[in-house]
Amino acid sequence: MVIFGKWKNQTLTLSIKGNSLTFSLQSSGDSQVYSFDVEGRLWTAMVKSISYRRGLNGKTVAKWTVAGPRSGIRKLGDMDGRERRWLSEDEVMQLEEQARQTASDLLADLQHDRVEINAPLPDPTLPLLKRAANFTTQRYRQDVQQYHQIYKPVGILPPDQYMAVVLQLTEGCSFNTCTFCTFYRDRRFRIKTPEEFRAHAQAVRDYLGEGLSLRRTIFLGDANALVVPMPKLIERVKIVHELYDVEALGGIYAFLDGFSGEKKTPDDYAQLRRLGMERIYIGMESGNEELLRFLKKPGKPEDVIQAVRAIKTGGISVGIIVLLGAGGQRFADVHVRDTIAAINKMNLDLDDLVYFSELIESEGMEYTRDAFQAHLKPLAPEERIAQGEKIEAGLRFTEEGGVPHISRYDIREFVY
């Protein structure tokens, strides 16, 4: 339900949902928007045209759009037109306190009829505001500490899974050789025992509390949880069903590396589908075999194609991730050509996703060292964007199957 009103010479909008509370304040030249989950955790905010997204781990990313050289706003795909940075701990505390204090002041004035509103407040409004107002600095620190007691670092998720309930069935990556990835370097791959996984899944549920209602899906982590042999995997997926309403949450999702995907049959995937598996994400990166070897990515493009066909035969959709800029100028043309060819063999449809993720280099990254030693000339940001556009232009889909959702995926904006 949406309530409109006036408060302190500002236009007030209150949005009360079963899974969240949002209020916005607008006045001449200024606006504020704060959203909280049902437990009172700040989730997102918008202050002075800067958007903030807070992860369960306590980290907060700020994002804004800057004007282009001709005073226009650059298109969304042009990542140079979007700025982002992670807030310092002090800045996070300031934002949290600003949101909490505003919620507290609004609560007090609503309770004392000092707010003009156009309709009676629905019953959940004041209790939800009270929870937000009571989310003090101490409560915030306890919440983050509890998170870190439950989770190993969540390395990365597909963009459509940022609001998932992450359950770490495995830890780390089963091969961990890709030179462009540093997410799991500090931990060895392991599969949680049934007892460990049950305790972990229950701890996550207890931690989220009523905030579970804001979560949209269940994501089995870490990097390629579906590499787990079927008997062990089924046993653990059944534990998920014991502790969560999988259907109500929107199903189960997970990563799988392409080269081990073929070890599961279409019947295996059909069994996973019956247990609620909705989509499996594969970081193909490129359709060019030589480039994959340079990236130290195990397997071949054909492995991914066969895995995708088996997954889709089993009734599960896929998300294919392509790495833009990989291999620089030397591999640019073959990367485009062979990636188009590989994706066109997968028979993707409107239930599937294709993500273009830009290669983000950093000092000390193995890829950066290898590219320097191989004298690879990197692609400029606009060239990486153009590479994605070329690949997208070459993709072909059937009229009956429809076109999958195709979008960009910036790992610098990942927050959980």
TORSE-149984 format. One record per residue (C-alpha): x, y, z; chain. Coordinates in pm, 1 decimal. Example, Ala and Ser with C-alpha at 12.3 -4.5 7.8 and 13.67 -1.06 7.14 Angstrom:
<sites>
1230.0, -450.0, 780.0, A
1367.0, -106.0, 714.0, A
</sites>
This chain:
<sites>
0.0, 0.0, 0.0, A
117.1, 352.7, -78.3, A
42.0, 649.9, 149.3, A
101.2, 1012.5, 46.2, A
140.4, 1306.9, 273.8, A
331.3, 1612.7, 395.9, A
597.6, 1618.2, 666.6, A
829.4, 1902.3, 764.0, A
750.7, 2092.7, 441.9, A
841.3, 1785.9, 236.6, A
632.0, 1554.9, 22.2, A
615.0, 1216.5, 190.6, A
553.1, 883.2, 20.2, A
524.7, 567.1, 228.1, A
525.8, 228.2, 57.9, A
431.3, -59.3, 286.0, A
474.0, -411.1, 149.1, A
478.0, -753.4, 302.5, A
854.3, -771.9, 264.0, A
977.1, -414.0, 304.8, A
911.9, -54.6, 404.8, A
1017.1, 239.4, 187.3, A
967.3, 608.0, 251.6, A
1072.9, 900.3, 36.7, A
1098.3, 1269.4, 115.3, A
1103.8, 1534.0, -154.1, A
1147.8, 1906.5, -133.4, A
1280.7, 2173.9, -363.7, A
1624.2, 2062.0, -480.6, A
1649.1, 1765.8, -246.6, A
1520.7, 1411.7, -213.6, A
1577.8, 1114.9, 15.0, A
1459.0, 755.5, -20.7, A
1519.9, 478.6, 233.9, A
1416.9, 113.6, 210.7, A
1430.8, -139.4, 494.4, A
1362.6, -510.0, 519.8, A
1109.7, -635.5, 773.9, A
1384.5, -675.5, 1037.5, A
1471.4, -306.4, 1003.6, A
1793.6, -350.1, 803.5, A
1865.6, -65.6, 564.5, A
1857.4, -218.9, 217.8, A
1880.3, 66.4, -33.2, A
1887.4, 444.3, -18.6, A
1891.7, 742.1, -252.8, A
2027.5, 1074.5, -126.6, A
2103.4, 1371.8, -352.5, A
2093.2, 1157.7, -670.6, A
2339.7, 904.9, -530.0, A
2203.9, 554.1, -485.2, A
2330.8, 327.2, -209.9, A
2299.4, -46.7, -177.2, A
2387.0, -217.2, 147.8, A
2494.0, -580.0, 158.4, A
2419.6, -819.0, 440.7, A
2795.1, -819.9, 500.7, A
2772.2, -451.5, 595.4, A
2947.3, -314.3, 288.7, A
2772.8, -36.8, 98.0, A
2830.8, 68.4, -262.0, A
2744.5, 418.6, -385.4, A
2655.0, 470.1, -752.5, A
2574.7, 774.5, -960.4, A
2563.3, 885.3, -1323.3, A
2782.0, 1162.2, -1459.3, A
2716.1, 1387.4, -1755.6, A
2894.7, 1312.9, -2081.1, A
3130.6, 1549.4, -2263.4, A
2841.0, 1704.4, -2454.0, A
2633.3, 1768.5, -2144.1, A
2420.4, 1465.1, -2212.3, A
2392.4, 1154.8, -2000.1, A
2589.8, 867.4, -2139.6, A
2393.2, 557.8, -2225.5, A
2366.9, 290.5, -1959.8, A
2596.1, 51.0, -2142.7, A
2881.6, 302.1, -2135.0, A
3037.7, 218.4, -1800.9, A
3241.1, 542.0, -1811.1, A
2911.7, 723.4, -1755.8, A
2855.5, 544.5, -1426.6, A
3061.0, 610.6, -1119.6, A
3079.2, 390.0, -814.1, A
3278.0, 355.3, -498.6, A
3259.8, 161.5, -175.7, A
3192.5, 363.4, 135.6, A
3439.3, 368.0, 421.3, A
3322.7, 227.6, 753.4, A
3267.7, 579.5, 888.5, A
3060.9, 671.0, 582.7, A
2852.3, 355.3, 620.0, A
2786.0, 445.6, 982.3, A
2683.1, 797.8, 883.1, A
2438.9, 668.4, 620.3, A
2297.0, 406.4, 856.6, A
2247.1, 665.5, 1131.6, A
2091.7, 915.5, 890.9, A
1840.5, 653.4, 775.8, A
1771.7, 533.5, 1131.2, A
1728.2, 883.2, 1272.3, A
1495.6, 986.8, 989.1, A
1284.6, 675.1, 1049.0, A
1280.1, 751.6, 1422.0, A
1169.0, 1113.4, 1370.1, A
900.8, 1007.8, 1122.2, A
774.6, 742.3, 1362.2, A
747.0, 990.0, 1648.5, A
558.6, 1245.2, 1439.7, A
320.9, 983.9, 1298.8, A
245.6, 865.5, 1651.7, A
165.7, 1221.6, 1759.3, A
-37.4, 1313.3, 1446.8, A
219.6, 1563.7, 1325.4, A
216.7, 1423.8, 970.2, A
-49.2, 1498.0, 708.9, A
-143.2, 1175.3, 529.6, A
-411.2, 1097.7, 273.2, A
-529.5, 768.1, 426.7, A
-514.7, 569.9, 750.2, A
-185.5, 387.9, 802.5, A
-204.1, 11.2, 747.6, A
-132.4, -190.5, 1062.5, A
228.7, -295.7, 979.7, A
352.2, 61.5, 923.0, A
441.1, 173.4, 1275.3, A
596.2, -161.3, 1383.0, A
811.7, -161.5, 1067.2, A
920.7, 197.5, 1127.2, A
999.5, 111.3, 1488.4, A
1228.1, -172.6, 1379.3, A
1410.0, 61.6, 1140.6, A
1437.2, 324.0, 1415.2, A
1579.0, 66.5, 1657.4, A
1850.8, -50.8, 1415.7, A
2121.9, 135.6, 1603.3, A
2495.6, 132.3, 1537.1, A
2531.5, -142.6, 1795.9, A
2254.5, -344.7, 1630.5, A
2420.5, -292.7, 1291.3, A
2756.9, -415.7, 1417.9, A
2597.8, -721.0, 1578.9, A
2415.5, -798.2, 1254.6, A
2735.2, -782.8, 1048.9, A
2926.5, -988.9, 1304.9, A
2656.3, -1257.3, 1291.8, A
2674.7, -1258.7, 911.3, A
3049.1, -1328.8, 919.9, A
2999.4, -1609.6, 1167.6, A
2764.3, -1781.7, 922.5, A
2925.1, -1714.9, 584.7, A
3258.8, -1751.0, 418.9, A
3301.9, -1452.7, 181.9, A
3043.9, -1471.2, -96.9, A
3270.0, -1413.8, -397.3, A
3023.8, -1327.8, -673.0, A
2665.3, -1383.4, -784.7, A
2484.6, -1324.8, -1114.6, A
2311.9, -984.0, -1107.9, A
1963.5, -1134.9, -1097.1, A
2062.7, -1324.5, -779.7, A
2182.5, -1036.4, -562.5, A
1867.9, -1071.5, -350.2, A
1891.1, -1450.1, -315.8, A
1926.2, -1651.5, 2.1, A
2281.0, -1779.2, -48.2, A
2343.0, -2123.5, 99.6, A
2706.4, -2230.5, 78.5, A
2672.1, -2598.1, -2.2, A
3037.5, -2589.8, -106.4, A
3322.1, -2353.3, -26.8, A
3564.2, -2222.4, -287.3, A
3608.5, -2335.4, -646.9, A
3678.4, -2693.1, -752.4, A
3949.4, -2592.9, -1003.0, A
4041.2, -2233.3, -910.7, A
4285.0, -2183.0, -1199.0, A
4127.7, -1898.0, -1401.0, A
4377.9, -1614.0, -1417.9, A
4110.5, -1340.6, -1426.5, A
3936.2, -1455.6, -1107.1, A
4062.7, -1388.0, -755.0, A
3743.5, -1461.0, -561.1, A
3841.6, -1799.0, -416.8, A
4220.8, -1794.3, -406.2, A
4232.5, -1795.1, -27.7, A
4034.4, -2113.5, 34.2, A
4040.6, -2476.7, -57.0, A
3740.4, -2636.6, -225.7, A
3527.6, -2850.6, 0.7, A
3177.5, -2994.6, 13.7, A
2993.8, -2944.0, 340.2, A
2880.1, -3261.1, 512.6, A
2502.0, -3300.0, 547.2, A
2528.3, -3204.7, 914.0, A
2737.8, -2896.0, 838.4, A
2509.4, -2786.7, 558.5, A
2194.6, -2831.7, 767.3, A
2345.2, -2623.6, 1048.8, A
2456.8, -2356.6, 800.4, A
2118.1, -2339.6, 625.6, A
1938.3, -2314.5, 960.0, A
2178.5, -2043.0, 1079.6, A
2110.0, -1841.8, 763.5, A
1736.1, -1871.9, 819.8, A
1767.3, -1764.1, 1183.2, A
1992.0, -1472.3, 1087.2, A
1760.0, -1336.4, 818.4, A
1457.6, -1369.7, 1045.5, A
1154.3, -1200.6, 897.3, A
1391.5, -1033.8, 650.3, A
1376.4, -1363.1, 463.3, A
1059.6, -1226.7, 301.7, A
1269.7, -979.6, 98.7, A
1481.3, -1256.6, -51.2, A
1367.9, -1373.3, -394.1, A
1541.2, -1704.6, -463.5, A
1779.6, -1961.1, -315.6, A
2131.7, -1969.1, -457.1, A
2359.2, -2265.4, -389.1, A
2717.5, -2143.9, -349.6, A
3004.0, -2120.9, -397.3, A
3164.8, -2108.1, -741.0, A
3034.5, -2432.7, -889.8, A
2825.4, -2611.8, -630.4, A
2666.2, -2835.7, -892.2, A
2996.6, -3017.8, -941.4, A
2890.2, -3218.1, -633.1, A
2807.4, -3579.4, -730.4, A
2434.4, -3639.4, -770.8, A
2369.7, -3856.0, -460.6, A
2537.4, -3600.2, -233.0, A
2377.3, -3309.5, -417.7, A
2025.8, -3453.0, -392.4, A
2072.7, -3520.7, -21.8, A
2166.4, -3158.0, 40.8, A
1895.4, -3012.1, -183.3, A
1640.3, -3208.2, 19.5, A
1777.1, -3038.8, 331.6, A
1701.9, -2703.4, 165.1, A
1341.7, -2815.8, 117.3, A
1315.2, -2915.9, 481.3, A
1417.0, -2568.6, 601.3, A
1280.5, -2337.3, 330.7, A
968.7, -2301.3, 119.4, A
1156.7, -2332.5, -208.5, A
856.5, -2268.6, -430.7, A
752.4, -1955.5, -239.5, A
1106.0, -1818.3, -259.7, A
1119.1, -1865.0, -636.5, A
1326.2, -2180.2, -678.4, A
1692.0, -2279.1, -663.4, A
1978.6, -2138.3, -871.6, A
2350.5, -2218.0, -890.0, A
2678.3, -2189.9, -1080.0, A
2830.2, -2478.0, -1273.3, A
3156.5, -2484.1, -1464.5, A
3105.0, -2591.8, -1823.2, A
3360.9, -2867.5, -1842.4, A
3222.1, -3073.6, -1554.2, A
2863.8, -3006.0, -1653.3, A
2870.7, -3295.0, -1898.4, A
2917.1, -3535.8, -1607.2, A
2549.3, -3493.6, -1530.5, A
2291.9, -3635.0, -1769.0, A
1964.7, -3482.1, -1890.9, A
1789.6, -3718.9, -1648.1, A
2001.9, -3580.3, -1363.7, A
1898.4, -3227.8, -1453.7, A
1535.3, -3336.4, -1484.1, A
1560.8, -3469.4, -1128.7, A
1706.8, -3138.1, -1011.7, A
1426.4, -2957.9, -1192.0, A
1170.3, -3160.4, -997.7, A
1347.4, -3046.0, -681.7, A
1308.7, -2679.5, -774.0, A
1620.6, -2598.2, -977.4, A
1524.2, -2308.8, -1204.4, A
1845.7, -2183.9, -1364.8, A
2211.9, -2281.1, -1387.0, A
2480.5, -2021.2, -1467.1, A
2791.0, -2109.1, -1665.2, A
3090.8, -1880.1, -1703.7, A
3179.5, -1975.4, -2059.2, A
3390.8, -1656.4, -2093.7, A
3470.0, -1723.5, -2461.1, A
3391.2, -1959.5, -2744.6, A
3756.1, -1955.5, -2853.5, A
3951.7, -2255.6, -2726.9, A
4292.5, -2088.9, -2751.3, A
4174.1, -1793.9, -2545.5, A
4034.3, -2028.2, -2278.5, A
4375.4, -2194.3, -2253.4, A
4538.6, -1852.1, -2214.3, A
4290.5, -1776.6, -1934.5, A
4367.8, -2117.5, -1779.0, A
3999.1, -2193.9, -1794.0, A
3957.4, -2573.5, -1792.8, A
3764.3, -2740.9, -2070.9, A
3658.5, -2646.8, -2420.8, A
3369.1, -2449.6, -2569.0, A
3214.7, -2774.6, -2687.8, A
3195.7, -2888.2, -2323.9, A
2980.3, -2586.0, -2243.6, A
2758.6, -2642.4, -2546.3, A
2697.0, -3004.9, -2448.0, A
2633.6, -2909.8, -2084.8, A
2381.4, -2643.5, -2186.5, A
2197.2, -2887.6, -2410.8, A
2179.4, -3144.4, -2129.1, A
2058.9, -2881.5, -1880.0, A
1788.3, -2752.4, -2111.8, A
1678.5, -3103.7, -2206.0, A
1628.9, -3156.3, -1833.6, A
1394.5, -2856.8, -1825.0, A
1624.7, -2602.5, -1655.4, A
1711.2, -2262.1, -1801.4, A
2068.7, -2133.8, -1827.4, A
2263.1, -1813.3, -1780.7, A
2571.1, -1782.7, -2003.1, A
2843.9, -1539.5, -1899.7, A
3084.0, -1394.3, -2157.0, A
3400.3, -1205.0, -2060.3, A
3442.5, -888.6, -2267.4, A
3796.6, -771.6, -2334.1, A
3960.6, -1104.1, -2255.1, A
4276.7, -1154.7, -2457.8, A
4294.1, -792.7, -2566.6, A
4347.1, -691.2, -2928.2, A
4517.4, -1018.1, -3023.0, A
4211.4, -1231.4, -2948.9, A
3943.1, -969.4, -3015.5, A
3818.7, -1096.7, -3352.7, A
3828.6, -1469.2, -3279.4, A
3670.9, -1410.0, -2938.0, A
3371.9, -1245.5, -3107.1, A
3350.4, -1495.0, -3393.1, A
3376.8, -1812.7, -3186.0, A
3159.6, -1689.3, -2900.6, A
2880.4, -1613.7, -3145.4, A
2921.0, -1960.8, -3297.4, A
2914.5, -2133.1, -2958.6, A
2608.5, -1951.1, -2825.6, A
2420.4, -2007.7, -3150.3, A
2464.1, -2383.7, -3098.8, A
2301.9, -2378.7, -2754.3, A
1940.0, -2333.0, -2866.8, A
1877.7, -2064.3, -2604.5, A
1527.2, -1924.5, -2561.7, A
1338.8, -1653.7, -2373.5, A
1381.1, -1835.5, -2041.1, A
1760.6, -1802.6, -2063.2, A
2007.4, -1521.7, -1992.9, A
2325.2, -1398.9, -2159.3, A
2548.0, -1173.9, -1950.6, A
2836.2, -966.7, -2084.9, A
3088.5, -907.1, -1806.6, A
3380.0, -671.2, -1865.4, A
3725.4, -794.5, -1772.8, A
3831.7, -593.4, -1467.4, A
4208.0, -604.4, -1420.2, A
4390.1, -525.0, -1100.1, A
4748.5, -507.0, -986.9, A
4877.5, -849.4, -890.1, A
4613.6, -1037.5, -1090.6, A
4758.0, -1336.4, -1271.2, A
4585.5, -1236.9, -1595.1, A
4746.5, -891.2, -1584.8, A
5090.2, -1048.4, -1543.9, A
5032.0, -1300.5, -1825.3, A
4893.5, -1035.7, -2060.4, A
5195.3, -812.4, -1998.6, A
5438.2, -1097.6, -2062.5, A
5250.3, -1189.8, -2382.6, A
5254.5, -825.4, -2498.1, A
4875.9, -815.6, -2526.2, A
4730.0, -473.8, -2593.8, A
4415.4, -431.9, -2380.1, A
4085.4, -313.5, -2522.2, A
3969.5, 32.5, -2418.2, A
3636.4, 50.3, -2230.0, A
3447.6, 156.0, -2541.9, A
3607.6, -129.2, -2736.9, A
3491.0, -380.3, -2477.2, A
3138.6, -242.7, -2503.0, A
3159.1, -262.3, -2883.1, A
3276.5, -623.1, -2853.6, A
2961.3, -709.3, -2661.3, A
2747.9, -532.5, -2920.9, A
2913.9, -730.8, -3201.7, A
2850.2, -1058.8, -3024.7, A
2489.4, -967.1, -2954.8, A
2436.2, -863.4, -3318.4, A
2555.4, -1205.2, -3435.5, A
2328.8, -1413.7, -3213.2, A
2038.7, -1597.3, -3375.4, A
1734.2, -1737.6, -3202.1, A
1426.1, -1917.9, -3324.2, A
1090.1, -1746.9, -3350.0, A
920.2, -2018.7, -3145.8, A
1182.0, -2015.9, -2869.7, A
1209.7, -1640.0, -2838.9, A
1504.9, -1422.2, -2744.6, A
1687.0, -1463.5, -2410.6, A
1743.7, -1165.5, -2185.2, A
2079.7, -1008.6, -2273.9, A
2245.0, -754.1, -2046.7, A
2572.2, -633.8, -1898.5, A
2715.3, -747.1, -1569.5, A
2955.7, -522.1, -1376.5, A
3128.5, -717.2, -1099.4, A
3238.7, -387.8, -940.3, A
2878.3, -332.7, -832.3, A
2830.2, -672.6, -668.6, A
2702.4, -658.7, -313.8, A
2557.5, -929.2, -91.3, A
</sites>
